[in-house]
Amino acid sequence: MIKLRNLDFRLHSGFALNIDSLDVGEGEVFAVIGPNGAGKTTLLNILALLQEAKPGALEIAGRNALAPSDRTELRRAMSYLFSRPYLVNDTVYNNVALPLKFRGERDAGRTAEMLEIFKIAHLRDRNANQLSQGERHRVSLARAFVTRPRLVLLDEPFSSLDARVKETIIRDLGGITRAAKTTVVLVTQDQEEALALADVIAVLKEGRLLQRGGPQEIFSRPASKEVADFVGVETILSGEVTAKSDNLCSVLAGGGTLEVVSACDIGDKVLVCVRPEAVAVSRAPEANSVRNHFRGRIISAEPWRLEYRLAIDCGFNLIAAVTKQSLDNMGLKPGDEVYASFKATAAHLIRR
């Protein structure tokens, strides 16, 4: 659906967006994640043909997006949703039908269909300005899909919603996009949104595309320390591979030896990455096949969303995530001695 090559875009502020290659497949939900100022919205505006840029090549739906003659048709084949739903002072029905009127297209029941799909049919005669924030987002999404676009661009579309409303809308949107086989490009800082919706995720930072891959690859196998930091890898240790048997590496890191499944070689300088949810915590050593076991002492226990983050001194700092129930059942508190463990397949090595 999208082929972008050799993008070198610069603003007067000095910000530069440099992307050698970006491909988005037909029917794919593609999420671009990154911190504020990474260039996410600028990239989306370029794909929406709203921002003037001169890449080496930009194809959308098999057409040359740089050719002025193709721009109008390409814009008609896509919808763009902003972070805030911009609705007109009219009924829900007329808001959803608006793109069809602008295009001079027959409705043929499409507006009513979108009202049903996005679960707002009961609101059809309500004024859009009298709706809740979640309802306004559903109207905005229904309006974006009523033209049956081939490409939908979403710019932080759920940032103003509370967690419960966001979850239901994301779940419904995921089902709708896959049923319609619509290509979606989503830019967001919210990693949970990306995980819930995306088939493919790209990490953008300071105008550079750092990694592209499936959600599991991005979050469990980050390509660099920058990516690891952003996607929530909280234990990152410098080390060296000292031995290897088949694909099982022994890594000297933080004064201890860790065993990690990796393609790295003996002598490689590496970063050992362990996600907090991969670390199990117990009061006593457990007899199991887990390769990495460490005795340590809890430094801190801090609430984080529905879990607790434990910082454990094992000779090196190891961060573990435990549920509140587990914390209470084991009576864990700072100063307590515990045993922390994680599988060799749960850790990841990045060559330095």
N, C-alpha and C positions, 0 to 999 in steps of 0.2 A: 504493500500500500504506500509506504514512504521509503524513499531512498535519498539520503542526504550525504553529500561528499564535500570534503575540504571547505568547511565553513570557518571563516575567519571574520568575525563581526566585532567591531569596536565602537564604543560610545565615547562621547567627549569627556566623560568622567574618568576615562582611562580603563574602564572595564573591557575585557576581551572575552569573547566566546569562541573557543577553538575546538572544533569537532572534526576529526578526520573522516569518520564514517558512522552513519546511524541508519539502521534498517528496521522498519516496523512491518510485520507480515499482515496479510489480509486476515481480518477477523480476530486479530490479536489485541489483547488488553496490555498496553505497554505503559509502565509507570516510570517516571523520572523523579527520583528522590534526591534531596540535598538540602543543605542549610539555607538560611536567608542569604541572599546575595550571590547564590551559586550560578544564576543565569537561567533558572527554570522557566520563568514567565517569558523572558526574552526568546528562548528557544521555541516556546509554544506560539508566540506571536509571529515568529518567522514561518513556522509550519502553517499557521492560519493565513499567511500572506498579508498580514497586517503591518509587519515590520520589514522595511527595505533591507535586504542583505544580498551579498553577491557571493554565494558559495560556488564551488566548482560545478556542482550539479544538485538539483532538487527535483525529484519526480514524485508526484502524488497521483495515485490511481492510474499509473502508467502514462501520465502526461507530464510534459515539461512545465513545471510550475514557474520557471523563470521567463516563459514566453508570455508577453502581455495578452495575446489572443486567447490563451487558455485560462487566465486568472478568474474571469467571471464564472465560467463553468465549474472550475474547481471549488470556488467559494460556495457555490450552490450545492455542491456535493458534501459539504461539511457543516457541522454545528459547533459553536464555541460557547462553553459555560464558564462564567466568571465565579469568583469566590462568593460573591453576593448575588442572589437572584434579583435581576432587574425586571420587574413586572409593571405593566401599564395599569392605569386606574380603570379597570373593567372587570368583567366576570372571569372566572377561571376558564370557562369554555372559550371565551374570545381570546384570552391570553395564549392558550395552547394552539388555537387555530391561526394565530397571527402570521407565522411564517408561510403558511399556505396562501394567505391573502396577499402577502408581499410578492410571492412568486406567481400569482395568478393561477394557481393550481386548484383543481377540484378537490373538495374535501373527501368525498366518497366514504364517509364513515371513519376516516382516520383520526379525527379529533376525539370522537367518542371511544375509539379503540385505545388511544393513549390514556384517556382518563381512567379506563378500566385497568389497564396494565399497571399504571402507577398508583392505583388505589385511591383516586381522588374523584371518582364519578359522583359521589354524594355531595361534592363541593362545586359542581359545575356552574351553579347560578350564584355562588357567593362572590363578593368583590375580592379580588386578589389581595388588596391592601388590608383586609380584615383577617387574614390567615395567620397561623402560627409560623414560626421560622421553618420547621420541618415540612409543613404543608407547602410553603412557598418554594422550597427546594424541589419538592415533587412536581409542582406545576412547571418550574423551570426545566426540569428533566423531560417532562412530557412534551413541552414545547420544542426541546432540542431534537427529540426523536420523531416528531410528527411528520417531518419531511422524508423520513426513512433515509437519513444520511449514510454515506459510506464511511465517513470519518467523523468522530466526535472528539473534541478537544476539551479537557477539563482542567481548569486552573484553580487548585486548592478548593474544590467545590463543597467540601463539608466542614471547613474550618470553623464556622460559626455555630455548629450544631452540638448539642450535648451528646454524650456517649451512647445513650440508649436509642435516640432518634437516628444518629449516624449509623449505628449498627444495622437497623432495619432497612434504611434506605440503601446502604451499600449491598446488603444481601439481595434486595429486590433488583438493584441495578445490575449486579453480577449475572443474575439469571436472565434478565432482559437482553443484555449485550450478547450473551452467548447464544440465546435463542435466535436473535436477529442476525448473528454473525457480523456485528458491527465492529469496525476497528476503532479502538479507543486509545487516546494518548492522555494520560493523567500526570500532572505534576503536583507534588505534595511534599511537605516536610514530615507528614505523619506516616511512619513506617507501617503501622497496623492497617491503614487504608490500602497501602500498596500490597501488603501481604494478602489482604482479603480479596482484592480485585484482580491483581496483575498475573498474567502469564509470564511476562518478562519484565525485569527491573533494571534500570540503569542508574548509576550513582554519578551525580554531577556536583562538582565542587570548584569554585573559583573559575568557572567557565570551561573546565576540562572534564571530559567523560572518563571517569576512573575505572569503571567496570560495568559490564553488561552481562546478564545471565538470568537463569531461573531464580525464583525467590529462595529456594534452598541453597543454591550456590552462593548467592550474594550474602546471605545472612550467616551461613555456616562455613563458607570457604572464601572469605574476602581476599582480594588480590593484593591489598596493600594495607599499611597501618592506618592510612587516612580513611579507607573504607571500613576497616574494622572498628575504628573509633566511632564512626557515624552510625553504624548499624547495631551498636550496643554490645560489642565484645569488650567486657570490662577487665578481663585478665589478659594482659599482653606482656610476655616475658622475653627478654633477650637470651639467646642460647646458642649452642653449637651441637650438631649431630656428631656423636662420638662412636656410635656403632649402628649396624643395620643388619637385620635378618629378614630376607624377602623384602616386604614393604614396611616392616615394623622398625621404626627409628628410635634409638635411645638418644635423648637430648639432655645435655647438661644445661640447666637453667635455674637461676635463683638459688644456687647452692644445692639443688637436688637433681635427681634424674627422672625425667618423664619419658613415657613410652607413647609414641604417636604414629599412627599409620600415615605414611607420606611417601611421595616419590623423591624426596630430597636425598642427598648423598652424604656419606661420611665426610666431615670437614666443613660442611655448609654452615655458614652463620645464618641463624634463623630468628624469627619471632614466633613464639608459641602463643596461639590464641585459643582461649576457652570461654565459651558463652556461660553466663551465670546459671541458666536453666539446665546446663549439662552436668553441673556439680551436685552430687548427692551428699547429704550431711547426716551423720548419725552420732549417737553417744558412745558407741562401742565399735571396734573394727568388725567388719562383716566378711564372712567367707564367701566370696563369689569370684567370678572370672574377670572382674574389672581390673585393668592393668595398673591404674594409678591410684594409690592409697597414701594419704598423708595425715599425720596427727598434727593438730594445730590448736590455736586458741582464738576465740572470737574477739575481734578488736571492736567491732560495732555491729549493731543490728538496726537498720533504718527501714521504715515503711516505704514501699514503692508500689503505687497502684494497689492491686489486690494481694501483693506479695510483700516479703521482706527481703532486703539485700543484706547478706552477712559478709563482712570483711573478715577473713580468717588468716592469721599468721601461721603459715606452714614452713617457715624459713624463707618464704616468699609470700607476697600478698595474693590470696585467691578469693575471688568474689563468687558467692553462691546465692541462688534465689530459692527461697522456701516459702510455702504457704503459711498464713497466719495460724492455721490449725496445726501444722507441723511444729511451728515455733512454740505454740502453747503446749502441745502434747509432750514435747521434749524439754520444755522449760528452759529454752535457750536464752542466754543473756551474755553481754560482754564479760570477758574474763573466763568463760567456761571452756573446758577442753573438749574438743570434738574430733571426729574423723571425717575427712572429706575425700571423695573419690570421683573419678570420671573415667570413661572408657577411652581407649586409645583412638577409637574412631571419632570421638567427640571433640578432640583437639585438632587444630589445624596449624600447619607450618607455612610461614611466608619467608622466602629467601630474602636476606638483607643485602 
